[in-house]
Amino acid sequence: MKTDTPYYIGIDIGTTSTKAIALTLPGKVLALERASYPTLSPQPGFQEQEPEALLKAVAEVLGKLARQLESPPAAIG
């Protein structure tokens, strides 16, 4: 889907997955992508992720959005 409407990308890097959403300024959702990764628990009460997994997930969701929308966003945040 190619869009000529300016759109913006929001990224949420969470504990179990990274999500990215592309939306117009009025709030219309154009696309939403998610990539999961494992959560490591080195000891009780501790949760962590591998930094490489987070980076890979961000690249994956942004790549999927780019292929869907076929035009650059106005901003990413």
PyMOL Python script that loads the backbone (N, CA, C, O; Angstrom):
from pymol import cmd

cmd.read_pdbstr("""\
ATOM      1  N   MET A   1       0.851  -1.167   0.000  1.00  0.00           N
ATOM      2  CA  MET A   1       0.000   0.000   0.000  1.00  0.00           C
ATOM      3  C   MET A   1       0.896   1.228   0.000  1.00  0.00           C
ATOM      4  O   MET A   1       1.590   1.491   0.982  1.00  0.00           O
ATOM      5  N   LYS A   2       0.886   1.957  -1.060  1.00  0.00           N
ATOM      6  CA  LYS A   2       1.646   3.210  -1.118  1.00  0.00           C
ATOM      7  C   LYS A   2       0.733   4.334  -0.650  1.00  0.00           C
ATOM      8  O   LYS A   2      -0.431   4.406  -1.041  1.00  0.00           O
ATOM      9  N   THR A   3       1.267   5.201   0.183  1.00  0.00           N
ATOM     10  CA  THR A   3       0.473   6.319   0.676  1.00  0.00           C
ATOM     11  C   THR A   3       1.201   7.631   0.409  1.00  0.00           C
ATOM     12  O   THR A   3       2.415   7.733   0.589  1.00  0.00           O
ATOM     13  N   ASP A   4       0.441   8.628  -0.023  1.00  0.00           N
ATOM     14  CA  ASP A   4       0.992   9.968  -0.202  1.00  0.00           C
ATOM     15  C   ASP A   4       0.715  10.834   1.024  1.00  0.00           C
ATOM     16  O   ASP A   4       1.223  11.950   1.131  1.00  0.00           O
ATOM     17  N   THR A   5      -0.095  10.312   1.948  1.00  0.00           N
ATOM     18  CA  THR A   5      -0.425  11.020   3.177  1.00  0.00           C
ATOM     19  C   THR A   5       0.760  10.941   4.137  1.00  0.00           C
ATOM     20  O   THR A   5       1.313   9.859   4.333  1.00  0.00           O
ATOM     21  N   PRO A   6       1.161  12.055   4.736  1.00  0.00           N
ATOM     22  CA  PRO A   6       2.239  11.987   5.727  1.00  0.00           C
ATOM     23  C   PRO A   6       1.838  11.055   6.878  1.00  0.00           C
ATOM     24  O   PRO A   6       0.709  11.101   7.366  1.00  0.00           O
ATOM     25  N   TYR A   7       2.768  10.225   7.293  1.00  0.00           N
ATOM     26  CA  TYR A   7       2.498   9.328   8.411  1.00  0.00           C
ATOM     27  C   TYR A   7       3.700   9.294   9.350  1.00  0.00           C
ATOM     28  O   TYR A   7       4.806   9.707   9.002  1.00  0.00           O
ATOM     29  N   TYR A   8       3.445   8.797  10.528  1.00  0.00           N
ATOM     30  CA  TYR A   8       4.434   8.787  11.601  1.00  0.00           C
ATOM     31  C   TYR A   8       4.549   7.373  12.147  1.00  0.00           C
ATOM     32  O   TYR A   8       3.578   6.617  12.128  1.00  0.00           O
ATOM     33  N   ILE A   9       5.730   7.014  12.632  1.00  0.00           N
ATOM     34  CA  ILE A   9       5.951   5.687  13.194  1.00  0.00           C
ATOM     35  C   ILE A   9       6.279   5.826  14.673  1.00  0.00           C
ATOM     36  O   ILE A   9       7.140   6.614  15.064  1.00  0.00           O
ATOM     37  N   GLY A  10       5.581   5.048  15.483  1.00  0.00           N
ATOM     38  CA  GLY A  10       5.874   4.948  16.908  1.00  0.00           C
ATOM     39  C   GLY A  10       6.426   3.564  17.195  1.00  0.00           C
ATOM     40  O   GLY A  10       5.948   2.577  16.637  1.00  0.00           O
ATOM     41  N   ILE A  11       7.429   3.481  18.060  1.00  0.00           N
ATOM     42  CA  ILE A  11       8.061   2.212  18.404  1.00  0.00           C
ATOM     43  C   ILE A  11       7.957   1.993  19.912  1.00  0.00           C
ATOM     44  O   ILE A  11       8.249   2.890  20.703  1.00  0.00           O
ATOM     45  N   ASP A  12       7.533   0.782  20.297  1.00  0.00           N
ATOM     46  CA  ASP A  12       7.446   0.389  21.704  1.00  0.00           C
ATOM     47  C   ASP A  12       8.354  -0.821  21.906  1.00  0.00           C
ATOM     48  O   ASP A  12       8.054  -1.913  21.425  1.00  0.00           O
ATOM     49  N   ILE A  13       9.458  -0.626  22.614  1.00  0.00           N
ATOM     50  CA  ILE A  13      10.369  -1.729  22.923  1.00  0.00           C
ATOM     51  C   ILE A  13      10.012  -2.208  24.323  1.00  0.00           C
ATOM     52  O   ILE A  13      10.342  -1.561  25.318  1.00  0.00           O
ATOM     53  N   GLY A  14       9.333  -3.353  24.387  1.00  0.00           N
ATOM     54  CA  GLY A  14       8.840  -3.867  25.656  1.00  0.00           C
ATOM     55  C   GLY A  14       9.640  -5.050  26.176  1.00  0.00           C
ATOM     56  O   GLY A  14      10.682  -5.405  25.626  1.00  0.00           O
ATOM     57  N   THR A  15       9.137  -5.651  27.239  1.00  0.00           N
ATOM     58  CA  THR A  15       9.818  -6.762  27.891  1.00  0.00           C
ATOM     59  C   THR A  15       9.835  -8.020  27.039  1.00  0.00           C
ATOM     60  O   THR A  15      10.825  -8.753  27.043  1.00  0.00           O
ATOM     61  N   THR A  16       8.749  -8.286  26.303  1.00  0.00           N
ATOM     62  CA  THR A  16       8.662  -9.529  25.531  1.00  0.00           C
ATOM     63  C   THR A  16       8.618  -9.321  24.028  1.00  0.00           C
ATOM     64  O   THR A  16       8.775 -10.276  23.267  1.00  0.00           O
ATOM     65  N   SER A  17       8.406  -8.087  23.589  1.00  0.00           N
ATOM     66  CA  SER A  17       8.327  -7.836  22.149  1.00  0.00           C
ATOM     67  C   SER A  17       8.529  -6.358  21.845  1.00  0.00           C
ATOM     68  O   SER A  17       8.445  -5.499  22.722  1.00  0.00           O
ATOM     69  N   THR A  18       8.799  -6.092  20.570  1.00  0.00           N
ATOM     70  CA  THR A  18       8.861  -4.732  20.053  1.00  0.00           C
ATOM     71  C   THR A  18       7.700  -4.561  19.093  1.00  0.00           C
ATOM     72  O   THR A  18       7.450  -5.415  18.243  1.00  0.00           O
ATOM     73  N   LYS A  19       6.995  -3.454  19.236  1.00  0.00           N
ATOM     74  CA  LYS A  19       5.871  -3.150  18.359  1.00  0.00           C
ATOM     75  C   LYS A  19       6.135  -1.818  17.668  1.00  0.00           C
ATOM     76  O   LYS A  19       6.747  -0.916  18.240  1.00  0.00           O
ATOM     77  N   ALA A  20       5.666  -1.710  16.437  1.00  0.00           N
ATOM     78  CA  ALA A  20       5.766  -0.452  15.698  1.00  0.00           C
ATOM     79  C   ALA A  20       4.431  -0.201  15.017  1.00  0.00           C
ATOM     80  O   ALA A  20       3.807  -1.118  14.483  1.00  0.00           O
ATOM     81  N   ILE A  21       4.005   1.048  15.043  1.00  0.00           N
ATOM     82  CA  ILE A  21       2.738   1.434  14.432  1.00  0.00           C
ATOM     83  C   ILE A  21       2.985   2.610  13.495  1.00  0.00           C
ATOM     84  O   ILE A  21       3.755   3.519  13.805  1.00  0.00           O
ATOM     85  N   ALA A  22       2.330   2.575  12.363  1.00  0.00           N
ATOM     86  CA  ALA A  22       2.371   3.690  11.412  1.00  0.00           C
ATOM     87  C   ALA A  22       0.984   4.313  11.406  1.00  0.00           C
ATOM     88  O   ALA A  22      -0.010   3.625  11.175  1.00  0.00           O
ATOM     89  N   LEU A  23       0.918   5.619  11.660  1.00  0.00           N
ATOM     90  CA  LEU A  23      -0.376   6.279  11.686  1.00  0.00           C
ATOM     91  C   LEU A  23      -0.283   7.692  11.147  1.00  0.00           C
ATOM     92  O   LEU A  23       0.782   8.308  11.130  1.00  0.00           O
ATOM     93  N   THR A  24      -1.439   8.192  10.705  1.00  0.00           N
ATOM     94  CA  THR A  24      -1.525   9.564  10.221  1.00  0.00           C
ATOM     95  C   THR A  24      -1.684  10.489  11.420  1.00  0.00           C
ATOM     96  O   THR A  24      -1.955  10.031  12.530  1.00  0.00           O
ATOM     97  N   LEU A  25      -1.518  11.785  11.199  1.00  0.00           N
ATOM     98  CA  LEU A  25      -1.640  12.744  12.289  1.00  0.00           C
ATOM     99  C   LEU A  25      -3.021  12.703  12.949  1.00  0.00           C
ATOM    100  O   LEU A  25      -3.103  12.840  14.170  1.00  0.00           O
ATOM    101  N   PRO A  26      -4.120  12.518  12.186  1.00  0.00           N
ATOM    102  CA  PRO A  26      -5.419  12.408  12.855  1.00  0.00           C
ATOM    103  C   PRO A  26      -5.594  11.103  13.642  1.00  0.00           C
ATOM    104  O   PRO A  26      -6.567  10.954  14.381  1.00  0.00           O
ATOM    105  N   GLY A  27      -4.652  10.152  13.486  1.00  0.00           N
ATOM    106  CA  GLY A  27      -4.718   8.920  14.264  1.00  0.00           C
ATOM    107  C   GLY A  27      -5.171   7.684  13.521  1.00  0.00           C
ATOM    108  O   GLY A  27      -5.416   6.653  14.146  1.00  0.00           O
ATOM    109  N   LYS A  28      -5.291   7.755  12.203  1.00  0.00           N
ATOM    110  CA  LYS A  28      -5.679   6.576  11.426  1.00  0.00           C
ATOM    111  C   LYS A  28      -4.493   5.610  11.357  1.00  0.00           C
ATOM    112  O   LYS A  28      -3.405   5.985  10.919  1.00  0.00           O
ATOM    113  N   VAL A  29      -4.711   4.364  11.793  1.00  0.00           N
ATOM    114  CA  VAL A  29      -3.658   3.351  11.771  1.00  0.00           C
ATOM    115  C   VAL A  29      -3.504   2.820  10.353  1.00  0.00           C
ATOM    116  O   VAL A  29      -4.463   2.335   9.752  1.00  0.00           O
ATOM    117  N   LEU A  30      -2.292   2.918   9.828  1.00  0.00           N
ATOM    118  CA  LEU A  30      -1.999   2.408   8.493  1.00  0.00           C
ATOM    119  C   LEU A  30      -1.422   1.004   8.548  1.00  0.00           C
ATOM    120  O   LEU A  30      -1.696   0.188   7.668  1.00  0.00           O
ATOM    121  N   ALA A  31      -0.626   0.710   9.572  1.00  0.00           N
ATOM    122  CA  ALA A  31      -0.012  -0.610   9.708  1.00  0.00           C
ATOM    123  C   ALA A  31       0.499  -0.785  11.132  1.00  0.00           C
ATOM    124  O   ALA A  31       0.820   0.184  11.821  1.00  0.00           O
ATOM    125  N   LEU A  32       0.566  -2.041  11.553  1.00  0.00           N
ATOM    126  CA  LEU A  32       1.061  -2.385  12.884  1.00  0.00           C
ATOM    127  C   LEU A  32       1.865  -3.672  12.763  1.00  0.00           C
ATOM    128  O   LEU A  32       1.407  -4.636  12.149  1.00  0.00           O
ATOM    129  N   GLU A  33       3.055  -3.693  13.343  1.00  0.00           N
ATOM    130  CA  GLU A  33       3.914  -4.883  13.290  1.00  0.00           C
ATOM    131  C   GLU A  33       4.460  -5.187  14.676  1.00  0.00           C
ATOM    132  O   GLU A  33       4.586  -4.300  15.521  1.00  0.00           O
ATOM    133  N   ARG A  34       4.785  -6.477  14.896  1.00  0.00           N
ATOM    134  CA  ARG A  34       5.297  -6.921  16.194  1.00  0.00           C
ATOM    135  C   ARG A  34       6.350  -7.995  15.977  1.00  0.00           C
ATOM    136  O   ARG A  34       6.215  -8.835  15.088  1.00  0.00           O
ATOM    137  N   ALA A  35       7.403  -7.966  16.793  1.00  0.00           N
ATOM    138  CA  ALA A  35       8.433  -9.003  16.794  1.00  0.00           C
ATOM    139  C   ALA A  35       8.731  -9.374  18.248  1.00  0.00           C
ATOM    140  O   ALA A  35       8.999  -8.505  19.077  1.00  0.00           O
ATOM    141  N   SER A  36       8.680 -10.660  18.542  1.00  0.00           N
ATOM    142  CA  SER A  36       8.904 -11.148  19.908  1.00  0.00           C
ATOM    143  C   SER A  36      10.345 -11.593  20.113  1.00  0.00           C
ATOM    144  O   SER A  36      11.061 -11.884  19.155  1.00  0.00           O
ATOM    145  N   TYR A  37      10.758 -11.642  21.378  1.00  0.00           N
ATOM    146  CA  TYR A  37      12.070 -12.153  21.750  1.00  0.00           C
ATOM    147  C   TYR A  37      11.962 -12.745  23.151  1.00  0.00           C
ATOM    148  O   TYR A  37      11.051 -12.403  23.905  1.00  0.00           O
ATOM    149  N   PRO A  38      12.895 -13.634  23.498  1.00  0.00           N
ATOM    150  CA  PRO A  38      12.823 -14.271  24.818  1.00  0.00           C
ATOM    151  C   PRO A  38      13.208 -13.316  25.946  1.00  0.00           C
ATOM    152  O   PRO A  38      14.009 -12.399  25.764  1.00  0.00           O
ATOM    153  N   THR A  39      12.624 -13.555  27.098  1.00  0.00           N
ATOM    154  CA  THR A  39      12.985 -12.839  28.314  1.00  0.00           C
ATOM    155  C   THR A  39      13.823 -13.781  29.169  1.00  0.00           C
ATOM    156  O   THR A  39      13.408 -14.905  29.449  1.00  0.00           O
ATOM    157  N   LEU A  40      14.982 -13.333  29.575  1.00  0.00           N
ATOM    158  CA  LEU A  40      15.876 -14.135  30.400  1.00  0.00           C
ATOM    159  C   LEU A  40      15.667 -13.776  31.867  1.00  0.00           C
ATOM    160  O   LEU A  40      15.439 -12.614  32.201  1.00  0.00           O
ATOM    161  N   SER A  41      15.746 -14.769  32.731  1.00  0.00           N
ATOM    162  CA  SER A  41      15.590 -14.540  34.166  1.00  0.00           C
ATOM    163  C   SER A  41      16.803 -15.126  34.887  1.00  0.00           C
ATOM    164  O   SER A  41      16.774 -16.284  35.302  1.00  0.00           O
ATOM    165  N   PRO A  42      17.880 -14.326  35.039  1.00  0.00           N
ATOM    166  CA  PRO A  42      19.102 -14.841  35.634  1.00  0.00           C
ATOM    167  C   PRO A  42      18.963 -15.213  37.116  1.00  0.00           C
ATOM    168  O   PRO A  42      19.713 -16.041  37.634  1.00  0.00           O
ATOM    169  N   GLN A  43      17.991 -14.584  37.785  1.00  0.00           N
ATOM    170  CA  GLN A  43      17.701 -14.917  39.183  1.00  0.00           C
ATOM    171  C   GLN A  43      16.286 -14.449  39.492  1.00  0.00           C
ATOM    172  O   GLN A  43      15.749 -13.606  38.772  1.00  0.00           O
ATOM    173  N   PRO A  44      15.669 -14.975  40.547  1.00  0.00           N
ATOM    174  CA  PRO A  44      14.292 -14.590  40.860  1.00  0.00           C
ATOM    175  C   PRO A  44      14.127 -13.070  40.959  1.00  0.00           C
ATOM    176  O   PRO A  44      14.921 -12.380  41.597  1.00  0.00           O
ATOM    177  N   GLY A  45      13.083 -12.576  40.314  1.00  0.00           N
ATOM    178  CA  GLY A  45      12.781 -11.150  40.355  1.00  0.00           C
ATOM    179  C   GLY A  45      13.515 -10.312  39.329  1.00  0.00           C
ATOM    180  O   GLY A  45      13.301  -9.102  39.261  1.00  0.00           O
ATOM    181  N   PHE A  46      14.379 -10.928  38.526  1.00  0.00           N
ATOM    182  CA  PHE A  46      15.141 -10.210  37.507  1.00  0.00           C
ATOM    183  C   PHE A  46      14.688 -10.651  36.120  1.00  0.00           C
ATOM    184  O   PHE A  46      14.504 -11.844  35.877  1.00  0.00           O
ATOM    185  N   GLN A  47      14.508  -9.700  35.216  1.00  0.00           N
ATOM    186  CA  GLN A  47      14.149  -9.974  33.826  1.00  0.00           C
ATOM    187  C   GLN A  47      15.072  -9.160  32.935  1.00  0.00           C
ATOM    188  O   GLN A  47      15.305  -7.979  33.194  1.00  0.00           O
ATOM    189  N   GLU A  48      15.594  -9.776  31.900  1.00  0.00           N
ATOM    190  CA  GLU A  48      16.450  -9.042  30.964  1.00  0.00           C
ATOM    191  C   GLU A  48      16.339  -9.649  29.574  1.00  0.00           C
ATOM    192  O   GLU A  48      15.861 -10.769  29.396  1.00  0.00           O
ATOM    193  N   GLN A  49      16.796  -8.876  28.595  1.00  0.00           N
ATOM    194  CA  GLN A  49      16.797  -9.307  27.206  1.00  0.00           C
ATOM    195  C   GLN A  49      18.196  -9.110  26.642  1.00  0.00           C
ATOM    196  O   GLN A  49      18.974  -8.289  27.128  1.00  0.00           O
ATOM    197  N   GLU A  50      18.494  -9.876  25.613  1.00  0.00           N
ATOM    198  CA  GLU A  50      19.761  -9.704  24.907  1.00  0.00           C
ATOM    199  C   GLU A  50      19.670  -8.435  24.056  1.00  0.00           C
ATOM    200  O   GLU A  50      18.717  -8.303  23.288  1.00  0.00           O
ATOM    201  N   PRO A  51      20.609  -7.504  24.157  1.00  0.00           N
ATOM    202  CA  PRO A  51      20.564  -6.277  23.355  1.00  0.00           C
ATOM    203  C   PRO A  51      20.483  -6.544  21.852  1.00  0.00           C
ATOM    204  O   PRO A  51      19.808  -5.813  21.127  1.00  0.00           O
ATOM    205  N   GLU A  52      21.163  -7.580  21.386  1.00  0.00           N
ATOM    206  CA  GLU A  52      21.128  -7.906  19.957  1.00  0.00           C
ATOM    207  C   GLU A  52      19.720  -8.299  19.517  1.00  0.00           C
ATOM    208  O   GLU A  52      19.310  -7.994  18.397  1.00  0.00           O
ATOM    209  N   ALA A  53      18.976  -8.980  20.401  1.00  0.00           N
ATOM    210  CA  ALA A  53      17.604  -9.379  20.083  1.00  0.00           C
ATOM    211  C   ALA A  53      16.706  -8.149  19.950  1.00  0.00           C
ATOM    212  O   ALA A  53      15.834  -8.104  19.082  1.00  0.00           O
ATOM    213  N   LEU A  54      16.921  -7.153  20.814  1.00  0.00           N
ATOM    214  CA  LEU A  54      16.132  -5.919  20.736  1.00  0.00           C
ATOM    215  C   LEU A  54      16.411  -5.188  19.424  1.00  0.00           C
ATOM    216  O   LEU A  54      15.483  -4.747  18.746  1.00  0.00           O
ATOM    217  N   LEU A  55      17.675  -5.061  19.074  1.00  0.00           N
ATOM    218  CA  LEU A  55      18.052  -4.382  17.835  1.00  0.00           C
ATOM    219  C   LEU A  55      17.485  -5.106  16.615  1.00  0.00           C
ATOM    220  O   LEU A  55      16.971  -4.471  15.694  1.00  0.00           O
ATOM    221  N   LYS A  56      17.581  -6.421  16.614  1.00  0.00           N
ATOM    222  CA  LYS A  56      17.045  -7.218  15.508  1.00  0.00           C
ATOM    223  C   LYS A  56      15.531  -7.029  15.384  1.00  0.00           C
ATOM    224  O   LYS A  56      15.010  -6.915  14.275  1.00  0.00           O
ATOM    225  N   ALA A  57      14.826  -6.995  16.513  1.00  0.00           N
ATOM    226  CA  ALA A  57      13.375  -6.820  16.500  1.00  0.00           C
ATOM    227  C   ALA A  57      12.985  -5.447  15.956  1.00  0.00           C
ATOM    228  O   ALA A  57      12.034  -5.339  15.182  1.00  0.00           O
ATOM    229  N   VAL A  58      13.707  -4.400  16.350  1.00  0.00           N
ATOM    230  CA  VAL A  58      13.422  -3.051  15.836  1.00  0.00           C
ATOM    231  C   VAL A  58      13.627  -3.016  14.323  1.00  0.00           C
ATOM    232  O   VAL A  58      12.790  -2.487  13.592  1.00  0.00           O
ATOM    233  N   ALA A  59      14.734  -3.578  13.858  1.00  0.00           N
ATOM    234  CA  ALA A  59      15.000  -3.609  12.414  1.00  0.00           C
ATOM    235  C   ALA A  59      13.924  -4.403  11.679  1.00  0.00           C
ATOM    236  O   ALA A  59      13.512  -4.028  10.581  1.00  0.00           O
ATOM    237  N   GLU A  60      13.471  -5.496  12.281  1.00  0.00           N
ATOM    238  CA  GLU A  60      12.443  -6.331  11.651  1.00  0.00           C
ATOM    239  C   GLU A  60      11.119  -5.588  11.496  1.00  0.00           C
ATOM    240  O   GLU A  60      10.540  -5.580  10.410  1.00  0.00           O
ATOM    241  N   VAL A  61      10.633  -4.961  12.573  1.00  0.00           N
ATOM    242  CA  VAL A  61       9.333  -4.288  12.482  1.00  0.00           C
ATOM    243  C   VAL A  61       9.396  -3.071  11.563  1.00  0.00           C
ATOM    244  O   VAL A  61       8.448  -2.805  10.824  1.00  0.00           O
ATOM    245  N   LEU A  62      10.511  -2.324  11.600  1.00  0.00           N
ATOM    246  CA  LEU A  62      10.636  -1.172  10.700  1.00  0.00           C
ATOM    247  C   LEU A  62      10.732  -1.625   9.245  1.00  0.00           C
ATOM    248  O   LEU A  62      10.175  -0.976   8.360  1.00  0.00           O
ATOM    249  N   GLY A  63      11.426  -2.722   8.991  1.00  0.00           N
ATOM    250  CA  GLY A  63      11.513  -3.263   7.635  1.00  0.00           C
ATOM    251  C   GLY A  63      10.158  -3.688   7.102  1.00  0.00           C
ATOM    252  O   GLY A  63       9.834  -3.437   5.941  1.00  0.00           O
ATOM    253  N   LYS A  64       9.365  -4.333   7.952  1.00  0.00           N
ATOM    254  CA  LYS A  64       8.021  -4.760   7.536  1.00  0.00           C
ATOM    255  C   LYS A  64       7.141  -3.553   7.212  1.00  0.00           C
ATOM    256  O   LYS A  64       6.410  -3.564   6.222  1.00  0.00           O
ATOM    257  N   LEU A  65       7.212  -2.515   8.044  1.00  0.00           N
ATOM    258  CA  LEU A  65       6.424  -1.307   7.771  1.00  0.00           C
ATOM    259  C   LEU A  65       6.880  -0.658   6.467  1.00  0.00           C
ATOM    260  O   LEU A  65       6.051  -0.227   5.665  1.00  0.00           O
ATOM    261  N   ALA A  66       8.179  -0.586   6.255  1.00  0.00           N
ATOM    262  CA  ALA A  66       8.714   0.040   5.035  1.00  0.00           C
ATOM    263  C   ALA A  66       8.232  -0.693   3.788  1.00  0.00           C
ATOM    264  O   ALA A  66       7.881  -0.062   2.791  1.00  0.00           O
ATOM    265  N   ARG A  67       8.213  -2.025   3.841  1.00  0.00           N
ATOM    266  CA  ARG A  67       7.745  -2.797   2.680  1.00  0.00           C
ATOM    267  C   ARG A  67       6.254  -2.594   2.436  1.00  0.00           C
ATOM    268  O   ARG A  67       5.809  -2.584   1.289  1.00  0.00           O
ATOM    269  N   GLN A  68       5.484  -2.434   3.503  1.00  0.00           N
ATOM    270  CA  GLN A  68       4.039  -2.235   3.350  1.00  0.00           C
ATOM    271  C   GLN A  68       3.700  -0.851   2.814  1.00  0.00           C
ATOM    272  O   GLN A  68       2.835  -0.718   1.948  1.00  0.00           O
ATOM    273  N   LEU A  69       4.368   0.176   3.316  1.00  0.00           N
ATOM    274  CA  LEU A  69       3.957   1.552   3.032  1.00  0.00           C
ATOM    275  C   LEU A  69       4.669   2.173   1.838  1.00  0.00           C
ATOM    276  O   LEU A  69       4.155   3.126   1.254  1.00  0.00           O
ATOM    277  N   GLU A  70       5.813   1.672   1.466  1.00  0.00           N
ATOM    278  CA  GLU A  70       6.517   2.061   0.245  1.00  0.00           C
ATOM    279  C   GLU A  70       6.862   3.543   0.132  1.00  0.00           C
ATOM    280  O   GLU A  70       7.211   4.005  -0.954  1.00  0.00           O
ATOM    281  N   SER A  71       6.774   4.285   1.209  1.00  0.00           N
ATOM    282  CA  SER A  71       7.177   5.693   1.198  1.00  0.00           C
ATOM    283  C   SER A  71       7.730   6.028   2.580  1.00  0.00           C
ATOM    284  O   SER A  71       7.319   5.416   3.566  1.00  0.00           O
ATOM    285  N   PRO A  72       8.644   6.975   2.672  1.00  0.00           N
ATOM    286  CA  PRO A  72       9.260   7.272   3.969  1.00  0.00           C
ATOM    287  C   PRO A  72       8.298   7.988   4.919  1.00  0.00           C
ATOM    288  O   PRO A  72       7.432   8.741   4.475  1.00  0.00           O
ATOM    289  N   PRO A  73       8.449   7.754   6.223  1.00  0.00           N
ATOM    290  CA  PRO A  73       7.599   8.441   7.196  1.00  0.00           C
ATOM    291  C   PRO A  73       8.031   9.893   7.384  1.00  0.00           C
ATOM    292  O   PRO A  73       9.154  10.271   7.049  1.00  0.00           O
ATOM    293  N   ALA A  74       7.122  10.692   7.923  1.00  0.00           N
ATOM    294  CA  ALA A  74       7.446  12.079   8.258  1.00  0.00           C
ATOM    295  C   ALA A  74       8.350  12.131   9.485  1.00  0.00           C
ATOM    296  O   ALA A  74       9.179  13.032   9.617  1.00  0.00           O
ATOM    297  N   ALA A  75       8.183  11.148  10.392  1.00  0.00           N
ATOM    298  CA  ALA A  75       9.006  11.096  11.607  1.00  0.00           C
ATOM    299  C   ALA A  75       8.892   9.721  12.244  1.00  0.00           C
ATOM    300  O   ALA A  75       7.926   8.990  12.022  1.00  0.00           O
ATOM    301  N   ILE A  76       9.902   9.384  13.043  1.00  0.00           N
ATOM    302  CA  ILE A  76       9.912   8.140  13.816  1.00  0.00           C
ATOM    303  C   ILE A  76      10.204   8.509  15.259  1.00  0.00           C
ATOM    304  O   ILE A  76      11.100   9.308  15.532  1.00  0.00           O
ATOM    305  N   GLY A  77       9.454   7.929  16.178  1.00  0.00           N
ATOM    306  CA  GLY A  77       9.687   8.227  17.591  1.00  0.00           C
ATOM    307  C   GLY A  77       9.380   7.069  18.479  1.00  0.00           C
ATOM    308  O   GLY A  77       9.528   7.169  19.697  1.00  0.00           O
TER     309      GLY A  77
END
""", "prot")
cmd.dss("prot")
cmd.show_as("cartoon", "prot")
cmd.util.cbc("prot")
cmd.orient("prot")
